[in-house]
């Protein structure tokens, strides 16, 4: 009977770095819907907790999200931005909503608890 020897190749570990803080303190964090490995940065100061090394859709890339904001500040419309960046207009709208959403706990100076304040002189402040 012939015996086959299994040839084992040495394992190569490739360090994974966080794209935001460049920390190597990264652990696996499940898989995406497409089956790609998701990672989590364990650096406490990192602004980005979860990431995937290679996104399948360009709209998820941080560079594209920054371009969306820049184009909006320069007066480009939603459809124009989507066409130029080759992404969905819905992605453009969602990215702009997330960028412009007010932080929780902050109130507009003109309102208190969602109501206009009155200083007693008949004007709303």
N, C-alpha and C positions, 0 to 999 in steps of 0.2 A: 504494500500500500504506500502510495506516495504521500509525503507530508509537505505541506506548503508552509513556508515561513512567512509570517507577516512582517513586512518591512514597515517599521514605524518611523515616520518623519518627525524630526524634532519640532515641538510646538513653538510658535513664535507669538509672543504677546505684543500686541500693538497698543501703546498707551492712547487713551481717549482723553482729549482735552475739551474743556467747556469752551464753546465759541464766544462767550461773553467775557469771562474772566481768565481764560487760559489755564485754569486749575486742572490738575490731574486727579483731584479728589472726586472721581465720578464713579457711579455704580449703575448697573443695569436696572431698568425700571419698566419691564414688560415689553410688549410689542404693539406696534401701531395696527390699524385696520388692514394695511397693505402687507403686514408681516415683517416690517422693518423694526430693528432693535431700537427701543427708546432708552435714553439715558437720563440720569438725574445728577445734577451737580450738588455736592454736599458742602460747598463753600457758603458760609453764612452771609457773606457780603455780596454774593452773586445776585444780579437782578433777574436772572433767568434760571428757573429751576429745572425744567425738563426740555430735552432737545433730541432730535434725530440727526444722525451724521449726514445723511444724504436724503433730502426731501424729494418726493416724486413730483410735487407741484410747486412751481416757482413762486406762487403767491404766499407760501409759508416762510420764505427766506427773509431774514431780518433786513438784508440789503434792499429787497424789493419793497418791504414795508416802509423803509426810510425814503425810498424813491417816491412812493405814493404820497407821503407827507410833503416832500419837497415840491412835487408837481402841483399839489393842491395849494401850497403857499404861493406858487408862481401863477396861479389862475387857471390851471388846466382843469377841464371838466372830468367827470367820472368816466364817461365813455371814452374820451380821449386818452386818459391815463390807462384804462384797461387795454385799449388797442395798442398803445405804444409798448407797454410792459408785457403784453401777450398773456393777460390773466383775465379772470371774470370780473365784470362790473360789480357783482355782489361782493367779491373779495375786496375791491377798492372801498366800497361803502362800509363794510365791516371794519376794515383797518382804520378808516377815518373816524368811525364811531368810537373805537377803542382809544384812539389818540386824543380825542376831544372830550371824552367823558370826564365830568368833574369828580374830584376825589371825594370819598365819603367823609362826612363830618365837617365839610366846609360849606358855609352859607354865603350866598350873595349878599353884599352889603345893603342892597335895596330891600331885602326881604328878611323876615324873621319867621321861621316855621312855615314858609311858603306864603305868608301874607305880607302885604305892604304895611309899613309902619307909619303912623301919623304922629307928628310932633305937636299937634294941638293948634297949629296955625292954619289948618285947612289944606296944607300941602302934604303930598305923600313923599316920604324920603326913602 
